[in-house]
Amino acid sequence: MVIIFDGRVFAESKKKLLRSKVDNLLKHGVTPALVSIYSDRDPGSVLYTRIKVKAAEEIGAKFFAVAVAEKEIAKIIKIVKSFNTDPKIYGLMVQHPSHKEDVISYNWVKIIGAINPKKDVDGLTEKSPYTSATVKAVLTILDYAEKVLKIDLKGKKFVVIGDRGMVGRPLITELVGMRYEVRGCNSETKNMGQVTQNADILISAAGKPGLIKKDMVKEDVVIIDVGSPRGDVDPEVARRVKFITPVPGGVGPVTVVCLLENLVEACYTTRDTHLSGSS
């Protein structure tokens, strides 16, 4: 019997725990505040920002969505730096546009490079002390799958599709660090279907709808679909698997909560002293 992971329900349970931590911060005069800079000309960015605003409000945190229509990269970076020095802002992120032609996409490395690493709660840069929110979500779901399926992930063969991307690259680094056997794939991988057929755990972050067909996976595989806004995995594949995350409603909601977890952690880290002990 296939288990279709309900990311929304899972995320709600984690929000309750976060709410108690935020209440503790508020009692000590600390209000978790996150700024997200996004392009209001990109429909995907507008949608994802709206979802994050709602989630932040539900746990009692502040979420400031800053839309930029600037075409001059210097002005956008200036906006980023202005929040770097604001002591009331504990987290700062930039929403990656769904369209490559957006000015933020063109200058992505420069823009995120301007973020103060200590406020990089989305884990966008290498110097950030926080695990990428999406990567953290995947690892959290894997931990859940291991428990609910009563399996041991050690010794299982992992395949990550999209190993050069924003999610795939850091995810592989984390999995290797956890001593899992991992194989990465990308658009240049020959005979990708043969590679994926050997996977016990298949994680796809290619951003190519319907890329994974049912003849590319073996029976009872565990699949984590990070594709967005539509899934990388063809719906027919669900008939062959043991565990799968749907799109939407799978990794996405958990990613948002993981972002907020990082924000709350940033508040405790910044204010440390007695706060961490009373959380």
MIDO-280538 format. One record per residue (C-alpha): residue number from 1; x, y, z. Coordinates in nm, 4 decimals, padded with zeros to 6 digits. Each point is the difference from the previous one (the first is absolute). Layout:
REM residues N
<site num="NUM" u="X" v="Y" w="Z"/>
...
REM end
This chain:
REM residues 279
<site num="1" u="00.0000" v="00.0000" w="00.0000"/>
<site num="2" u="00.1375" v="00.3358" w="-00.1045"/>
<site num="3" u="00.0337" v="00.2799" w="00.2553"/>
<site num="4" u="-00.0679" v="00.3430" w="-00.1478"/>
<site num="5" u="00.1653" v="00.2481" w="00.2331"/>
<site num="6" u="-00.2265" v="00.2829" w="00.1158"/>
<site num="7" u="00.2361" v="00.2941" w="00.0347"/>
<site num="8" u="-00.2730" v="00.2382" w="00.1101"/>
<site num="9" u="-00.1041" v="-00.2101" w="00.2996"/>
<site num="10" u="00.3627" v="-00.0676" w="00.0910"/>
<site num="11" u="00.0813" v="00.3702" w="-00.0203"/>
<site num="12" u="-00.2900" v="00.0924" w="00.2274"/>
<site num="13" u="00.1338" v="-00.2236" w="00.2765"/>
<site num="14" u="00.3396" v="00.1697" w="-00.0245"/>
<site num="15" u="-00.1602" v="00.3453" w="00.0070"/>
<site num="16" u="-00.1494" v="-00.0755" w="00.3412"/>
<site num="17" u="00.3466" v="-00.0662" w="00.1409"/>
<site num="18" u="00.1325" v="00.3157" w="-00.1628"/>
<site num="19" u="-00.2840" v="00.2054" w="00.1426"/>
<site num="20" u="00.1035" v="-00.0893" w="00.3545"/>
<site num="21" u="00.3584" v="00.1042" w="-00.0712"/>
<site num="22" u="-00.1148" v="00.3275" w="-00.1514"/>
<site num="23" u="-00.2216" v="00.0661" w="00.3044"/>
<site num="24" u="00.3082" v="-00.0386" w="00.2176"/>
<site num="25" u="00.1913" v="00.2482" w="-00.2142"/>
<site num="26" u="-00.2838" v="00.2495" w="00.0147"/>
<site num="27" u="-00.0035" v="-00.0234" w="00.3799"/>
<site num="28" u="00.3623" v="00.1101" w="-00.0072"/>
<site num="29" u="-00.0708" v="00.2891" w="-00.2338"/>
<site num="30" u="00.1307" v="-00.1700" w="-00.3144"/>
<site num="31" u="-00.2213" v="-00.0061" w="-00.3104"/>
<site num="32" u="00.1161" v="-00.2376" w="-00.2734"/>
<site num="33" u="00.0087" v="00.2058" w="-00.3191"/>
<site num="34" u="00.0859" v="-00.1156" w="-00.3497"/>
<site num="35" u="00.0361" v="00.2080" w="-00.3163"/>
<site num="36" u="-00.0517" v="-00.1577" w="-00.3406"/>
<site num="37" u="00.0986" v="00.1926" w="-00.3099"/>
<site num="38" u="-00.1848" v="-00.1116" w="-00.3103"/>
<site num="39" u="-00.0949" v="00.1014" w="-00.3518"/>
<site num="40" u="-00.3649" v="00.1029" w="-00.0162"/>
<site num="41" u="00.0075" v="-00.0623" w="-00.3752"/>
<site num="42" u="00.0555" v="-00.3718" w="00.0534"/>
<site num="43" u="-00.3268" v="-00.1896" w="00.0770"/>
<site num="44" u="00.1848" v="-00.2842" w="00.1726"/>
<site num="45" u="00.1843" v="00.2367" w="00.2328"/>
<site num="46" u="-00.3233" v="00.1785" w="00.0884"/>
<site num="47" u="-00.1729" v="-00.3306" w="00.0817"/>
<site num="48" u="00.2822" v="-00.1461" w="00.2106"/>
<site num="49" u="00.0455" v="00.3266" w="00.1867"/>
<site num="50" u="-00.3684" v="00.0104" w="00.0861"/>
<site num="51" u="00.0182" v="-00.3565" w="00.1369"/>
<site num="52" u="00.2986" v="00.0872" w="00.2190"/>
<site num="53" u="-00.1652" v="00.3144" w="00.1335"/>
<site num="54" u="-00.3019" v="-00.2047" w="00.1117"/>
<site num="55" u="00.2145" v="-00.2679" w="00.1655"/>
<site num="56" u="00.2058" v="00.2588" w="00.1868"/>
<site num="57" u="-00.3139" v="00.1688" w="00.1321"/>
<site num="58" u="-00.1284" v="-00.3360" w="00.1247"/>
<site num="59" u="00.2990" v="-00.0478" w="00.2296"/>
<site num="60" u="00.0070" v="00.3624" w="00.1143"/>
<site num="61" u="00.2986" v="00.1141" w="-00.2062"/>
<site num="62" u="00.0290" v="00.3102" w="-00.2165"/>
<site num="63" u="00.0533" v="-00.0432" w="-00.3721"/>
<site num="64" u="00.0785" v="00.3043" w="-00.2097"/>
<site num="65" u="-00.0406" v="-00.0569" w="-00.3733"/>
<site num="66" u="00.1987" v="00.2571" w="-00.1967"/>
<site num="67" u="-00.0867" v="00.0129" w="-00.3686"/>
<site num="68" u="00.2674" v="00.1307" w="-00.2337"/>
<site num="69" u="-00.0653" v="00.1220" w="-00.3497"/>
<site num="70" u="00.3464" v="00.1452" w="-00.0357"/>
<site num="71" u="00.1984" v="-00.0920" w="-00.3085"/>
<site num="72" u="00.3226" v="00.1328" w="00.1431"/>
<site num="73" u="00.1797" v="-00.2679" w="00.1972"/>
<site num="74" u="00.1794" v="00.2591" w="00.2136"/>
<site num="75" u="-00.3313" v="00.1265" w="00.1385"/>
<site num="76" u="-00.1163" v="-00.3514" w="00.0898"/>
<site num="77" u="00.3274" v="-00.0731" w="00.1788"/>
<site num="78" u="-00.0334" v="00.3304" w="00.1846"/>
<site num="79" u="-00.3409" v="-00.1137" w="00.1263"/>
<site num="80" u="00.1504" v="-00.3297" w="00.1167"/>
<site num="81" u="00.2803" v="00.1750" w="00.1869"/>
<site num="82" u="-00.2420" v="00.2371" w="00.1717"/>
<site num="83" u="-00.1628" v="-00.2968" w="00.1736"/>
<site num="84" u="00.3373" v="-00.1556" w="00.0852"/>
<site num="85" u="00.0550" v="00.2737" w="00.2563"/>
<site num="86" u="-00.3539" v="00.0145" w="00.1386"/>
<site num="87" u="00.0136" v="-00.1526" w="00.3529"/>
<site num="88" u="-00.3732" v="-00.0755" w="-00.0052"/>
<site num="89" u="00.0354" v="-00.2278" w="-00.3037"/>
<site num="90" u="00.1246" v="-00.3495" w="00.0851"/>
<site num="91" u="-00.0428" v="-00.1618" w="-00.3403"/>
<site num="92" u="00.0503" v="00.1204" w="-00.3559"/>
<site num="93" u="-00.0697" v="-00.1915" w="-00.3182"/>
<site num="94" u="-00.0505" v="00.0512" w="-00.3713"/>
<site num="95" u="-00.2746" v="-00.1926" w="-00.1782"/>
<site num="96" u="00.1421" v="-00.1667" w="-00.3094"/>
<site num="97" u="-00.2207" v="00.0843" w="-00.3021"/>
<site num="98" u="-00.1614" v="-00.2768" w="-00.2019"/>
<site num="99" u="00.0995" v="00.1802" w="-00.3216"/>
<site num="100" u="00.3675" v="00.0061" w="-00.0971"/>
<site num="101" u="-00.0351" v="00.3324" w="-00.1820"/>
<site num="102" u="-00.0802" v="00.1867" w="00.3222"/>
<site num="103" u="00.2692" v="00.2450" w="00.1156"/>
<site num="104" u="00.0341" v="-00.1885" w="00.3302"/>
<site num="105" u="00.0701" v="-00.3253" w="-00.1844"/>
<site num="106" u="00.2592" v="00.1666" w="-00.2221"/>
<site num="107" u="00.1850" v="00.1389" w="00.3018"/>
<site num="108" u="-00.0814" v="-00.2714" w="00.2548"/>
<site num="109" u="00.3539" v="-00.0640" w="00.1276"/>
<site num="110" u="00.0726" v="00.3707" w="00.0475"/>
<site num="111" u="-00.3255" v="00.0644" w="00.1821"/>
<site num="112" u="00.0138" v="-00.2872" w="00.2478"/>
<site num="113" u="00.3704" v="00.0684" w="00.0474"/>
<site num="114" u="-00.0974" v="00.3337" w="00.1526"/>
<site num="115" u="-00.2022" v="-00.1665" w="00.2791"/>
<site num="116" u="00.1559" v="-00.0038" w="00.3458"/>
<site num="117" u="00.0687" v="-00.3758" w="00.0539"/>
<site num="118" u="-00.1316" v="00.0219" w="00.3564"/>
<site num="119" u="-00.3377" v="00.1072" w="-00.1392"/>
<site num="120" u="00.0002" v="-00.2482" w="-00.2886"/>
<site num="121" u="-00.2704" v="-00.2206" w="00.1525"/>
<site num="122" u="-00.0855" v="-00.1498" w="-00.3388"/>
<site num="123" u="00.3520" v="-00.1434" w="-00.0214"/>
<site num="124" u="00.0561" v="00.1569" w="-00.3415"/>
<site num="125" u="00.3734" v="00.0598" w="00.0405"/>
<site num="126" u="00.2910" v="-00.2258" w="00.0921"/>
<site num="127" u="00.0846" v="00.2128" w="00.3040"/>
<site num="128" u="-00.3476" v="-00.0277" w="00.1463"/>
<site num="129" u="-00.0092" v="-00.1850" w="00.3348"/>
<site num="130" u="-00.3415" v="-00.1348" w="-00.0959"/>
<site num="131" u="-00.0872" v="-00.2997" w="-00.2157"/>
<site num="132" u="-00.1900" v="00.0952" w="-00.3139"/>
<site num="133" u="-00.3710" v="-00.0038" w="00.0836"/>
<site num="134" u="-00.0822" v="-00.2324" w="-00.2906"/>
<site num="135" u="00.2878" v="-00.2353" w="00.0784"/>
<site num="136" u="-00.1026" v="-00.0037" w="00.3650"/>
<site num="137" u="-00.3550" v="-00.0842" w="-00.1066"/>
<site num="138" u="00.1183" v="-00.2946" w="-00.2091"/>
<site num="139" u="00.2118" v="-00.1347" w="00.2862"/>
<site num="140" u="-00.2915" v="00.0438" w="00.2407"/>
<site num="141" u="-00.2339" v="-00.1916" w="-00.2310"/>
<site num="142" u="00.2575" v="-00.2768" w="-00.0455"/>
<site num="143" u="00.0215" v="-00.0343" w="00.3769"/>
<site num="144" u="-00.3782" v="-00.0231" w="00.0159"/>
<site num="145" u="-00.0099" v="-00.2596" w="-00.2801"/>
<site num="146" u="00.2629" v="-00.2088" w="00.1761"/>
<site num="147" u="-00.2127" v="-00.0101" w="00.3138"/>
<site num="148" u="-00.3410" v="-00.0560" w="-00.1583"/>
<site num="149" u="00.1307" v="-00.2679" w="-00.2380"/>
<site num="150" u="00.2145" v="-00.1550" w="00.2754"/>
<site num="151" u="00.3044" v="-00.0216" w="-00.2234"/>
<site num="152" u="00.3663" v="00.0853" w="00.0423"/>
<site num="153" u="00.1265" v="00.2505" w="-00.2569"/>
<site num="154" u="00.3590" v="-00.1062" w="00.0638"/>
<site num="155" u="00.1078" v="-00.2249" w="-00.2833"/>
<site num="156" u="-00.2712" v="00.1283" w="-00.2324"/>
<site num="157" u="00.0945" v="00.1408" w="-00.3392"/>
<site num="158" u="-00.0867" v="00.3684" w="-00.0437"/>
<site num="159" u="-00.0338" v="00.1708" w="-00.3372"/>
<site num="160" u="-00.0380" v="00.3780" w="-00.0201"/>
<site num="161" u="-00.1128" v="00.1468" w="-00.3318"/>
<site num="162" u="00.1027" v="00.3602" w="-00.0553"/>
<site num="163" u="00.3350" v="-00.0360" w="00.1755"/>
<site num="164" u="00.1294" v="00.3343" w="-00.1282"/>
<site num="165" u="-00.2950" v="00.2074" w="00.1121"/>
<site num="166" u="-00.0834" v="00.2169" w="00.3015"/>
<site num="167" u="-00.1532" v="-00.2957" w="00.1812"/>
<site num="168" u="00.1800" v="-00.3003" w="-00.1444"/>
<site num="169" u="00.3563" v="00.1142" w="00.0589"/>
<site num="170" u="-00.0303" v="00.0839" w="00.3734"/>
<site num="171" u="-00.2292" v="-00.2990" w="00.0551"/>
<site num="172" u="00.2627" v="-00.2411" w="-00.1286"/>
<site num="173" u="00.2571" v="00.1653" w="00.2251"/>
<site num="174" u="-00.2253" v="-00.0585" w="00.3006"/>
<site num="175" u="-00.0790" v="-00.3616" w="-00.0932"/>
<site num="176" u="00.3650" v="-00.0856" w="-00.0591"/>
<site num="177" u="00.0818" v="00.1591" w="00.3341"/>
<site num="178" u="-00.2549" v="-00.2359" w="00.1565"/>
<site num="179" u="00.1896" v="-00.2871" w="-00.1648"/>
<site num="180" u="-00.2716" v="-00.1035" w="-00.2430"/>
<site num="181" u="00.0808" v="-00.1528" w="-00.3375"/>
<site num="182" u="-00.0975" v="00.2736" w="-00.2458"/>
<site num="183" u="00.0030" v="00.0299" w="-00.3783"/>
<site num="184" u="-00.0724" v="00.3325" w="-00.1686"/>
<site num="185" u="-00.1628" v="00.0468" w="-00.3405"/>
<site num="186" u="-00.0626" v="00.2908" w="-00.2339"/>
<site num="187" u="-00.1005" v="00.0732" w="-00.3570"/>
<site num="188" u="00.3345" v="-00.1310" w="-00.1247"/>
<site num="189" u="-00.0275" v="-00.3364" w="00.1756"/>
<site num="190" u="-00.0098" v="-00.2854" w="-00.2499"/>
<site num="191" u="-00.2545" v="-00.2770" w="00.0516"/>
<site num="192" u="-00.1626" v="00.1851" w="00.2886"/>
<site num="193" u="-00.2805" v="-00.2550" w="00.0094"/>
<site num="194" u="00.2452" v="-00.2788" w="00.0823"/>
<site num="195" u="00.1452" v="00.2085" w="00.2816"/>
<site num="196" u="-00.3386" v="00.0833" w="00.1512"/>
<site num="197" u="-00.1130" v="-00.3634" w="-00.0230"/>
<site num="198" u="00.2716" v="-00.0896" w="00.2494"/>
<site num="199" u="-00.1131" v="00.2602" w="00.2516"/>
<site num="200" u="-00.1554" v="-00.0975" w="00.3301"/>
<site num="201" u="-00.0449" v="00.3683" w="00.0776"/>
<site num="202" u="-00.0628" v="00.2295" w="-00.2966"/>
<site num="203" u="00.0044" v="00.3764" w="00.0497"/>
<site num="204" u="-00.0780" v="00.2167" w="-00.3000"/>
<site num="205" u="00.0715" v="00.3735" w="-00.0028"/>
<site num="206" u="00.0311" v="00.0519" w="-00.3742"/>
<site num="207" u="-00.2959" v="00.2318" w="-00.0456"/>
<site num="208" u="-00.1161" v="-00.1923" w="-00.3075"/>
<site num="209" u="-00.3666" v="-00.1063" w="00.0221"/>
<site num="210" u="-00.0604" v="-00.3683" w="-00.0703"/>
<site num="211" u="00.3704" v="-00.0806" w="-00.0344"/>
<site num="212" u="-00.0213" v="-00.3216" w="00.2034"/>
<site num="213" u="-00.2088" v="-00.2698" w="-00.1672"/>
<site num="214" u="-00.1187" v="-00.3245" w="00.1579"/>
<site num="215" u="00.2465" v="-00.2090" w="-00.2030"/>
<site num="216" u="00.2866" v="00.1976" w="00.1558"/>
<site num="217" u="-00.0587" v="-00.1214" w="00.3559"/>
<site num="218" u="-00.0124" v="-00.3347" w="00.1735"/>
<site num="219" u="-00.2765" v="-00.1333" w="00.2206"/>
<site num="220" u="-00.0246" v="00.1362" w="00.3555"/>
<site num="221" u="00.2365" v="00.2921" w="-00.0549"/>
<site num="222" u="-00.0212" v="00.3060" w="00.2258"/>
<site num="223" u="-00.0411" v="00.3188" w="-00.2053"/>
<site num="224" u="00.0431" v="00.3596" w="00.1122"/>
<site num="225" u="-00.1225" v="00.2344" w="-00.2733"/>
<site num="226" u="00.1456" v="00.3506" w="00.0377"/>
<site num="227" u="-00.1214" v="00.1141" w="-00.3423"/>
<site num="228" u="-00.1775" v="00.3363" w="-00.0017"/>
<site num="229" u="-00.2515" v="00.1356" w="-00.0825"/>
<site num="230" u="-00.0858" v="-00.3363" w="-00.1576"/>
<site num="231" u="00.1518" v="-00.3298" w="00.1022"/>
<site num="232" u="00.2890" v="-00.1747" w="-00.1750"/>
<site num="233" u="-00.1750" v="-00.3334" w="00.0503"/>
<site num="234" u="-00.2713" v="-00.1230" w="-00.2357"/>
<site num="235" u="-00.3236" v="-00.0827" w="00.1912"/>
<site num="236" u="00.0093" v="-00.3596" w="-00.1286"/>
<site num="237" u="00.3183" v="-00.0628" w="00.1998"/>
<site num="238" u="-00.1939" v="00.0069" w="00.3291"/>
<site num="239" u="-00.1347" v="-00.3483" w="-00.0767"/>
<site num="240" u="00.3463" v="-00.1525" w="00.0328"/>
<site num="241" u="00.1370" v="00.1742" w="00.3053"/>
<site num="242" u="-00.0009" v="-00.0575" w="00.3750"/>
<site num="243" u="00.0092" v="00.3683" w="00.0983"/>
<site num="244" u="-00.0329" v="00.3186" w="-00.2047"/>
<site num="245" u="-00.0358" v="00.3744" w="00.0532"/>
<site num="246" u="-00.2647" v="00.1615" w="-00.2244"/>
<site num="247" u="00.0277" v="00.3374" w="-00.1711"/>
<site num="248" u="-00.1529" v="00.2182" w="00.1257"/>
<site num="249" u="-00.0430" v="-00.0852" w="00.3666"/>
<site num="250" u="00.3165" v="-00.1987" w="00.0601"/>
<site num="251" u="00.3421" v="00.1559" w="00.0423"/>
<site num="252" u="-00.1279" v="00.3575" w="-00.0405"/>
<site num="253" u="-00.1888" v="00.0440" w="00.3299"/>
<site num="254" u="00.2840" v="-00.1633" w="00.1929"/>
<site num="255" u="00.2528" v="00.2322" w="-00.1659"/>
<site num="256" u="-00.1922" v="00.3032" w="00.1226"/>
<site num="257" u="-00.0019" v="-00.1335" w="00.3554"/>
<site num="258" u="00.3714" v="-00.0808" w="-00.0174"/>
<site num="259" u="00.0644" v="00.3596" w="-00.1066"/>
<site num="260" u="-00.1906" v="00.1209" w="00.3049"/>
<site num="261" u="00.1897" v="-00.2445" w="00.2219"/>
<site num="262" u="00.3220" v="00.1564" w="-00.1207"/>
<site num="263" u="-00.1404" v="00.3464" w="00.0707"/>
<site num="264" u="-00.0891" v="-00.0938" w="00.3570"/>
<site num="265" u="00.3421" v="-00.1574" w="00.0456"/>
<site num="266" u="00.1567" v="00.3247" w="-00.1225"/>
<site num="267" u="-00.1913" v="00.1904" w="00.2670"/>
<site num="268" u="00.1211" v="-00.2300" w="00.2760"/>
<site num="269" u="00.3544" v="00.0066" w="-00.1338"/>
<site num="270" u="00.0079" v="00.3780" w="-00.0228"/>
<site num="271" u="-00.1496" v="00.0511" w="00.3431"/>
<site num="272" u="00.1485" v="-00.3245" w="00.1406"/>
<site num="273" u="00.0706" v="00.0247" w="00.3777"/>
<site num="274" u="-00.3004" v="-00.1249" w="00.1985"/>
<site num="275" u="-00.2408" v="-00.0217" w="-00.2938"/>
<site num="276" u="00.1309" v="-00.3253" w="-00.1495"/>
<site num="277" u="-00.0333" v="-00.1696" w="00.3335"/>
<site num="278" u="-00.3599" v="00.1068" w="00.0489"/>
<site num="279" u="-00.1305" v="-00.1015" w="-00.3410"/>
REM end
